[in-house]
Amino acid sequence: MYTNHSQDFNRLSDIALEVFTKKHESREQGLRISRQAIRLSSNAIRAAHRKEFDRAKELIKEAGEILGETQSILDRTPEIYHAGFLSEARKEYCEANITLALLSGGYLPQPEDLGVDISAYLKGLGDASGEMRRYILDSLRTDDWSQCEQIMAWMDDLYGLLVTLDFPEGVTGGLRHTTDMVRGTLERTRGDFTMALRQRSLEKKLSSWNESKEK
């Protein structure tokens, strides 16, 4: 005689529906938060490049408040909180904060200040190297050399930090790819900057030679 398992299946159905409904709701909330936080962070970076630092701070504050809503997701469904799309949002948020600090000469916030894990912070730090390259190239185009050497030095320090963190990818959350990207960005920027310095030196020598010739 077989046991009637209908009640067992009904119970499993109820459990599955409850668990998956909760995950689905968290996922939808997380996707909304991620899109908003990334958009605000990207706009903040653009504002920082335009030297609209107060506007960048406002956008970053709004992004931080939105990301604060993910605490409820962490409490309910940690697997959704640690999913790729929310990790990406936290990384972009870190990048915006770091870029603003470096370009404005302000305080460099630490991971605990931003409420993020160290992996998200370091990936944001790595991505900020691209914004530092952009700043240097924009400055060279406008013949503004005032902060270029300082930014280059920070890029060197940034890479020096990342390259020392030689741990398995499973430990760092895939930081090696970021480190490789930073190395390429640094090498290209150093080459562009060196070329610009040589050209500037040559122009000064030619100008000095022309002035002496006119006399």
N, C-alpha and C positions, 0 to 999 in steps of 0.2 A: 504494500500500500504506500503510495507516494504522499509526501507532506505537501500541503497547499501553501505555496510561497507567494501568493498574490499580495498579501499584506506586506511582505518583505520588499517586493518590487515597488509597491506604492510608497513605502517609506523611503526607499532609495531615490525614487523620482522626486519626492518632496525635498530631500536633502540636496540633490543635484540642482534642482530649480532654485533653491535658496542661495546656494554657493555661486552658481553661474550668474544669477541675477545681480548679486552683490558685486561680482567681478566686472560684469558688463557696465554697471552704473559707475564704478570706479574708473574703468577704462574711458568711458565717454567724458567723465569729468576731467580725467588726466589729459586727454587729448585737447580739450578746450583750453585748459590751463597752459599746456605746452605751447600751443599756437600763439596764445596771447603773450606769454612770457618771452618767447623767441622774437616776436614782432617788436615788442617794447625794447628788448635788449639791443636788437639791430638798429632801431631808431636812435637809441641812446649813443651807440658807437658813432653813428653818422653825425649826431649833434656834437659829440666830443671832437671829431675831426674839424668841424666848423667853428670850434672854440666856443660853442654855446654850452658852457659847462653847467650852468644852472638848469637848463632844459634837460641836459643829459641826466642830471641828478634826479629830476622829477620823474623821468621815464624809468630810471633804475628803481626808484622807490616804489613806483606802481608795479613794476615787474616783481619786486620782492614781496609785496603784499599779496599778489596773485599766487606766487609760489608757496606762500604761507598756507594757502588753502589745501596744499597737498598733505598736511599733517594728518588730516582725517583719512586720507587714502592710505597713508602709512599704517595708521591704527587698524583700519579695516582689512586692507589687502596689500600687504608689504610687497608682494610679487608685482603688482601694478606700479607701485611707487618706484621700484627699481627697474622698471621696464625701460627700453631704449628711448622712447620719446620723452619721458620725463627726465631721464639722465641728460639728454641733449639740451633740454630747457635749462637745467641747472648749470650746465657747462656754458651755455650762451650768456646766462646771467652773470657768471663769474667773469667771462671775457669782457663784458660791458663794464663791470666794476673795475677790473684791472686796467683796461684801456683808458678809462676816465682818469684813474689815479696817475698813470704814467704820463699822459698827455697834459694834464693840468698841474702836475707837480704836487698832488695831494697825497693823503695817507693811503698806503696800499692795504686794503682790507685783507684779513686773514680768513681761512676757511670757517673758523668759528664765528667770525663776524657776519658771514653770509649764510650761516646755517647749512653748509653743504659738506659732503665728505671730501677727503683729500684728493681722491681720484678725479672727481668732477672739477675741483679747483685747479689741479695741475693741467688738466686738458684745456680748461679755459685760459690758463696762463700760456700754454703752448700756442693756442689759437691767437692770442693777443700779439704774438710775434708777427703775424701777418699784418695786423693793424699798425705795428711799429714800422714795418717795412713801408707800408702805405704812407705813413707820416713822413718818413725820410724822403721818399721819392717826391711827394708833394712839395716838401721844403726845398729840395734841390731844384725843382722846376721853377720855383718862385725866388730862387737865390737866397733863401733864408737858412743860414748855417748855424743859427744860435743853439739849437738843441740836438742837432744831428749826431754829434759825437757822443753825447750823453745817452741818447736812445740806442746807439750802436753798442755802447758798453753794457746797457741793460739787456740787450739781446744776447750778448755773450754770456752774461751772468745767468740768464734764463736757461740757455742751453746747457751751461755748466751744471746747473741744478738738476735738470732732467736726465742728463747722461749718467749721473752718479746713481740713479735709481734703477739699478740693474736687477730686477726681480722678474719672475715669470709673469706672463700676461694675465694669468688667472688671479694673481695677487694684486696687480696694479689696475686691472680693468681695461687692459689694452693700451697702456701708456706708451709702449714702444713705437707704435705708429705715429703718435704725436711727436715723440722725440725725433724720429726720422724726418718728419715734416719740418720741424723747427731747424734742424741741421741744414736742410736744403734752402729754407728761407734765409737763414743767416749767411750761408755761402753766397747766394745770389745778391743779397743786400750789400755784403762786404765788397763784392766785386763792383757793383754799381757805384758805391760810395767812393771806393778807391779811384775809380776812373774819373768820377766827378772832381775829386780832389786834385788829381793830376791835371785835368783840364783847367781847373781854376788857377792852379799854380802857373801853368803855361800862359794863360790869359794875363795874369799879373806881370809876368816877365815881359811879355810882348808890349803891354801898356807902358811899363817902365822904360823899355827900350825905345819906344816911339816918343815918349816924353823927352828922354835924353837926346834923341836925335833932333827933335824940334828946337831944342835949346842950342 
